[in-house]
């Protein structure tokens, strides 16, 4: 292998950062599609199949976190490249963790640019240092990196939590049998725009297409009341009977034309929601 070349090393560091970011974006897009598939499985009651897919998503999320860490270490080496250029058998303490982590974990990724960078670093610091980094002697590799490299089956609680967040994001009526897994804050709500309409249709009655004037159809969603409706005579006079003993409601004038139009427009909105 050719001797240490600082210019080539810096270029390889920048290429590695770029490729690591692209790989993260690709995996995140794949995970988004997988979450949609899991939501469909939950809706159809195929919970066990959904659990298997969720385990794969959890492992992919952990791998993405590993790529993020390696990207940060590459950026650290670029920022402290002067220390990397020092002629020594071991890296400076300011970059030692980054160099060890890249040498230790690069082979566990699919980023070829990172593999080349690993070879450059191993060549610079020699065989003894490289073996120590690969075997993580003296704990030179970041603990955060080593945790991401552990392969294990996700716990039931974690799987339930993922399923609960996916069900919440895609408006699927599902809850873990243990009562957990349905909590959480955001859970990807941005991906489920418009999905709440389907849920509200399954819980709300059909609107009355033949509603008479003044009869508000049963709402499908929490639609606020029309703001500009004039008060009824009962509201204005307290519903008190007049001198002849008859209620003031008997003398209620016909509603203005625009009131009928507002209710008709509201009914059309409900009908449009039904067709979505």
RADANOR-V511377 format. One record per residue. OMEGA is omega as a letter, one per 20 degrees, with the letter a starting at -180 (999 if undefined). Layout:
BEGIN
OMEGA + OMEGA
END
This chain:
BEGIN
a + r + a + r + a + a + r + r + r + r + a + r + a + r + a + r + a + a + r + r + r + r + r + a + r + a + r + r + r + r + r + r + r + r + r + r + r + r + r + r + r + a + r + r + a + a + a + r + r + r + a + r + r + r + r + r + r + r + r + r + r + r + r + r + r + r + r + r + r + r + r + r + r + r + r + r + r + a + a + a + r + r + a + a + a + a + a + a + r + a + r + r + a + a + a + a + r + a + r + a + r + r + a + a + a + a + r + r + a + a + a + r + r + r + r + r + r + r + r + a + r + r + a + a + r + a + a + r + a + r + r + r + a + a + a + r + r + r + a + a + r + r + r + r + a + r + r + a + r + r + r + r + r + r + r + a + a + r + r + r + r + a + r + r + r + r + r + a + a + r + r + a + a + r + r + a + a + r + r + r + a + r + r + a + a + r + r + a + a + a + a + r + r + a + a + r + r + r + a + r + a + a + a + r + r + r + a + a + a + a + r + r + r + r + a + r + a + a + r + a + a + a + r + r + r + a + a + r + r + r + r + a + r + a + a + a + r + r + a + r + r + a + a + r + a + a + r + r + a + a + a + r + r + r + r + a + a + r + r + a + a + r + r + r + r + r + r + r + r + r + r + r + a + a + a + 999
END
